[in-house]
C-alpha cells in the first residue's frame, strides 16, 4: 500500500478492508512511512510499515 491510498482510506467514510499479516486492521494514524494499526480481532496495537498493509481484493 502507498501513502496516497492510506490518506484516501483515512479521509473516506466508506469501510475498507485493510490487512496486515493476514489479520484485519484499522489504521489509527500515520507518521512518515509507519502506520499505527489496531487489530480487529483483539485489542493489540502495532506500528507497521505502510508497504506491509494491503487490501484483500488487491492481494494475490
N, C-alpha and C positions, 0 to 999 in steps of 0.2 A: 504494500500500500504506500502511497506517496502523500506528501504534506497537503497537496491540493485536495485530495479525496478526504483526508482527515478533517480539514476545515469545512468541506461540504457536508460531511456527516454531522459535525458539531453544530452547524448552523441550520440544519434541516430538522423539521418536526417529525418527519416520517421515520418509522422504525427501520433500522439497518442491521442485518445480522453480521456482526464482526466477530472474528475468532482469533485466538492465539493458542497455538499448540493443541488444536482440535477441541478447544474449550470456548464456549461463547463468553464474550466480554462486553463491557460497556466502557467507553472512553471517558475518563474523568477530567483529563486535562493533557496538554501538550507543552513540552519545553524543548525547543530545538528539534532534535531527531528522536526524542524519548517521549513515549506516551505513558501516562499513569492509567492503568486499567483496573477495573473491578470484575471479578469473575461472577457470572450469573448464578452458578451452581453452589456458591458459598460466599463467605464474607472476605475472602482473600483479595488483597490488592497487590499489584506488582508494577514496577517500572520496566517497560519493554521497548525495544527499538521499533519505530514505526514500520520499517520494512518487513518486520516479522508478523504484522497484523494482516489479515486477509478477510475477504467476504466469501462466503460459501459458494455463491454462484460464479465467482471468478477464480476459484481454486480448483485446479485439475491435477 
